[in-house]
Amino acid sequence: MTNSFKNESIKGAITQFTSLVFYARIKFFIFSMLIFCTFKINAQCSKCVQTDTTNSILIPGTIQRAPIPYSNLREGDVMWAKRIWRTIDLREKLNQPYYYPEVSNNGSSSLFDLIKCGVLQGCIYAFDNPVTDDEFKDKMELEEIASLLIQKEIVELEDPNNPGTYFKDTITLEISSTDIIAYWIKEEWFFDKQRSVMDVRIIGLCPLSTKKDPTSGEVLGFLPLFWVYFPQLRPILAKQRVFVQNNFSTPSTYDDLFQKRYFSSYIHKESNVFDRTINSYMSGVDAVLESEKVKESISNLESDLWHF
């Protein structure tokens, strides 16, 4: 009886040890695949980052920088939260670092060129239906993104050698950084009672292209292209240099600009029971005042928590 019990114990120990070794190998395989996929994605995205090849003495060729991690946040420490949608108009002077340069050059690239390269390389996911769906549900395939950004149109042109005769030709229309005049930003404001601060996290970014009349070429308004998930975009933004305030010796990155809130914007929507935008019930000056009212309510909430 004793020998049988010992044999069963030995068999059980061997079986348990074999299981541990098996699961350890599986974990090692998964970990290795994650590292490989991460390295592959970083290698693809690194192609989108412009580097300075002018051999400058002051500025290094590339910025090997990772995004600054967010402060630790527990769900139980969030006393209050509100979701805000903003519009960044690139025609404003403060927002020029996001628009220029119009053509990528040594060390510099516009924000849209960076996003466009990222989604076409497959290291950033683009999400469709930006007007009706901002929850990042409908992921776009590379073919859909390419057809959206690069469109081909068949037109009839007059033969200059034979006036009066026409022939068909294919024209490629590609959305470039000069066509992007605004961005939508989806963000969440919250009060963290553990740190006693009002904080904000950007969730998504949506470029808006100019919508033109095909016959006259007149600009009719904005055309939202797609949403990108901002935390997935940050590793690329943290490596792309951008110059602000005419100071070449202290370059910043796009991630620095967003984290420092270095942009001018106005609120066009806040989380509400009707899920409606400000422009749906206000217009003109009233819409501007309503936007400022939402901004002021967030500031007043933080100040009203303290007593002096």
C-alpha positions in Angstrom: 0.0 0.0 0.0 2.8 2.3 0.9 4.7 1.6 -2.4 1.6 2.2 -4.4 1.0 5.5 -2.6 4.6 6.5 -3.3 4.3 5.5 -7.0 1.1 7.6 -7.3 2.8 10.6 -5.7 5.8 10.3 -8.0 3.5 10.0 -11.0 1.5 13.1 -9.9 4.7 15.1 -9.3 6.0 14.1 -12.7 2.7 15.0 -14.4 2.6 18.4 -12.6 6.2 19.1 -13.5 5.5 18.2 -17.2 2.5 20.5 -17.2 4.6 23.4 -15.7 7.3 22.9 -18.4 4.6 22.8 -21.1 2.9 26.0 -20.0 6.3 27.7 -19.5 7.2 26.8 -23.1 3.9 28.2 -24.3 4.4 31.5 -22.4 7.9 31.8 -23.8 6.6 31.2 -27.3 3.9 33.8 -26.9 6.4 36.3 -25.3 8.8 35.7 -28.2 6.0 36.3 -30.8 5.0 39.5 -29.0 8.6 40.8 -29.1 8.9 39.8 -32.8 5.6 41.6 -33.7 6.5 44.6 -31.7 9.9 44.8 -33.4 8.3 44.4 -36.8 5.8 47.1 -36.1 8.4 49.5 -34.8 10.6 48.8 -37.8 7.6 49.6 -40.1 6.7 52.7 -38.2 10.3 53.9 -38.1 10.1 54.4 -41.9 7.5 57.1 -41.4 9.7 59.2 -39.0 11.7 61.8 -40.9 15.4 62.1 -39.8 17.8 65.0 -40.2 20.6 64.1 -42.7 22.2 67.5 -42.8 24.9 66.4 -40.2 24.0 69.2 -37.8 26.4 69.6 -34.9 23.6 70.6 -32.5 20.7 68.4 -33.5 21.0 64.6 -33.6 19.7 62.8 -36.7 17.0 60.9 -34.9 15.1 61.2 -31.6 15.2 57.8 -29.8 12.5 58.6 -27.4 9.5 56.7 -26.0 6.2 58.2 -24.9 6.1 59.5 -21.4 4.0 57.0 -19.5 0.7 58.2 -17.9 0.4 58.5 -14.1 -1.0 55.4 -12.5 -4.8 55.6 -12.3 -7.3 53.4 -10.4 -10.9 53.3 -11.4 -11.9 53.8 -7.8 -10.0 57.1 -7.6 -11.9 58.7 -10.4 -14.5 61.0 -8.7 -15.7 62.7 -11.8 -15.3 62.3 -15.5 -16.6 63.9 -18.7 -15.9 63.2 -22.4 -15.1 66.1 -24.6 -14.8 66.5 -28.4 -12.6 69.3 -29.7 -11.8 70.8 -33.1 -8.2 72.0 -33.9 -8.3 74.4 -36.8 -4.9 74.4 -38.5 -5.5 77.8 -40.0 -4.8 79.3 -36.6 -1.3 80.5 -36.0 -0.7 78.5 -32.8 -1.6 75.3 -34.7 0.9 75.8 -37.5 3.4 73.2 -36.2 0.8 70.5 -36.9 0.3 71.7 -40.5 3.8 72.5 -41.7 6.0 71.4 -43.6 3.7 70.9 -46.5 6.3 68.5 -48.0 8.3 66.3 -45.7 12.0 67.3 -45.6 15.1 66.5 -43.5 14.0 66.0 -39.9 10.4 67.5 -40.3 7.1 66.1 -41.3 3.5 67.3 -40.9 1.2 65.4 -38.6 -1.0 64.1 -41.4 2.0 62.7 -43.3 3.0 60.9 -40.2 -0.5 59.4 -39.7 -0.9 58.6 -43.4 2.3 56.7 -43.6 1.5 54.8 -40.3 -1.9 53.6 -41.6 -0.6 52.6 -45.0 2.3 50.7 -43.4 -0.2 48.9 -41.2 1.3 49.9 -37.8 -1.7 52.2 -37.0 -5.3 51.1 -37.2 -7.8 53.4 -39.0 -11.5 53.2 -38.0 -14.3 54.0 -40.5 -17.5 56.0 -40.1 -15.9 58.9 -38.2 -19.1 61.0 -38.1 -21.5 58.3 -36.6 -19.0 56.1 -34.8 -16.1 57.3 -32.7 -15.8 54.1 -30.5 -13.2 52.5 -32.8 -15.4 49.6 -33.8 -15.1 49.4 -37.6 -11.5 48.8 -38.5 -10.5 49.6 -42.0 -8.5 47.3 -44.2 -5.4 48.6 -46.1 -7.3 48.4 -49.4 -10.0 50.7 -48.0 -7.5 53.2 -46.6 -5.6 53.3 -49.9 -8.8 53.8 -51.9 -9.8 56.6 -49.5 -6.5 58.5 -49.6 -5.6 57.8 -53.3 -8.5 58.1 -55.6 -8.5 57.6 -59.4 -10.9 59.4 -61.7 -11.5 59.0 -65.5 -11.8 62.4 -67.3 -12.2 63.5 -70.9 -9.4 65.8 -72.2 -9.1 67.6 -75.5 -6.3 66.5 -77.7 -4.1 69.6 -78.2 -2.9 68.3 -81.6 -6.5 67.7 -82.8 -8.8 70.4 -81.5 -12.4 69.2 -81.1 -11.4 65.6 -80.4 -11.4 64.2 -76.9 -9.7 61.2 -75.2 -10.1 59.6 -71.8 -7.4 59.7 -69.3 -7.0 58.6 -65.7 -6.1 61.2 -63.1 -4.8 60.2 -59.6 -6.1 62.4 -56.8 -4.2 61.9 -53.6 -5.1 63.5 -50.3 -2.0 65.3 -49.0 -1.2 67.3 -45.9 -2.2 70.5 -47.6 -5.8 69.2 -47.9 -6.0 68.7 -44.1 -7.3 71.9 -42.4 -8.5 70.6 -39.1 -8.5 67.7 -36.6 -11.1 66.3 -34.2 -9.9 65.3 -30.8 -11.7 62.9 -28.5 -10.6 63.2 -24.9 -11.6 62.4 -21.4 -11.4 64.8 -18.4 -11.4 63.3 -14.9 -10.6 64.2 -11.3 -8.1 61.9 -9.6 -8.7 62.0 -5.9 -5.5 60.1 -5.2 -3.4 62.9 -6.7 -6.0 65.6 -6.2 -5.7 66.9 -9.7 -7.9 67.4 -12.7 -6.3 65.4 -15.6 -7.0 64.7 -19.2 -6.3 61.8 -21.6 -6.6 62.0 -25.4 -8.4 59.0 -26.8 -8.7 59.5 -30.5 -7.6 61.8 -33.4 -9.5 62.3 -36.7 -8.1 64.3 -39.6 -10.6 66.5 -41.5 -10.0 67.1 -45.2 -11.4 69.9 -47.4 -14.7 69.0 -49.1 -14.8 70.6 -52.5 -17.4 71.0 -55.3 -16.2 68.7 -58.1 -17.4 71.1 -60.8 -16.2 74.5 -59.4 -13.6 73.4 -56.9 -15.2 75.6 -54.2 -14.5 74.5 -50.7 -17.8 73.4 -49.1 -16.7 72.3 -45.7 -14.9 69.5 -43.7 -14.8 65.8 -44.6 -13.8 63.5 -41.7 -11.5 60.7 -43.0 -11.1 58.2 -40.2 -10.3 57.9 -36.5 -7.0 56.7 -35.1 -6.5 55.4 -31.5 -4.2 58.0 -29.9 -2.4 55.6 -27.5 -1.4 53.5 -30.5 -0.2 56.6 -32.3 2.0 57.9 -29.4 5.1 55.8 -30.1 5.4 57.4 -33.6 4.6 60.9 -32.4 7.3 60.6 -29.7 10.0 60.0 -32.3 9.1 62.7 -34.8 10.8 66.1 -34.3 8.8 69.3 -34.5 10.1 72.8 -34.0 8.1 75.5 -32.2 8.8 79.0 -31.1 11.6 79.5 -33.6 14.1 77.7 -31.4 16.1 75.2 -33.4 18.2 74.0 -30.5 15.4 72.6 -28.4 13.3 70.4 -30.6 10.1 68.9 -29.3 8.0 66.0 -30.6 4.4 65.8 -31.5 3.7 63.8 -28.4 5.2 66.7 -26.3 2.9 69.2 -28.0 -0.2 67.1 -27.2 0.8 66.4 -23.7 1.6 70.0 -23.0 -1.7 71.1 -24.7 0.2 73.2 -27.1 -2.8 73.9 -29.5 -5.7 76.1 -29.9 -9.1 74.5 -30.1 -12.8 74.9 -29.4 -15.3 72.3 -28.0 -18.0 71.1 -30.4 -19.5 68.4 -28.2 -19.6 67.1 -24.7 -21.0 63.9 -23.3 -24.8 64.3 -22.9 -27.9 62.2 -22.7 -29.0 63.3 -26.2 -25.6 62.5 -27.8 -25.8 65.7 -29.8 -23.2 68.3 -30.8 -23.3 72.0 -29.9 -24.0 73.0 -33.5 -27.2 70.9 -33.5 -28.9 73.2 -31.0 -26.8 76.4 -31.2 -25.4 78.4 -34.1 -23.2 81.4 -34.7 -22.1 83.4 -31.6 -24.3 81.3 -29.3 -22.4 78.1 -30.3 -19.1 79.8 -29.4 -20.5 81.0 -26.1 -21.8 77.5 -25.3 -18.3 76.0 -26.1 -16.7 78.5 -23.7 -19.3 77.6 -21.1 -18.4 73.9 -21.2 -14.7 74.8 -20.9 -15.4 77.1 -18.0 -17.5 74.5 -16.2 -14.6 72.1 -16.1 -12.3 74.8 -14.7 -14.9 75.8 -12.1 -15.4 72.2 -11.0 -11.8 71.9 -10.1 -11.6 75.2 -8.3 -14.8 74.6 -6.3 -13.3 71.4 -4.7 -10.9 73.5 -2.6 -11.6 75.8 0.3 -9.1 78.5 1.5 
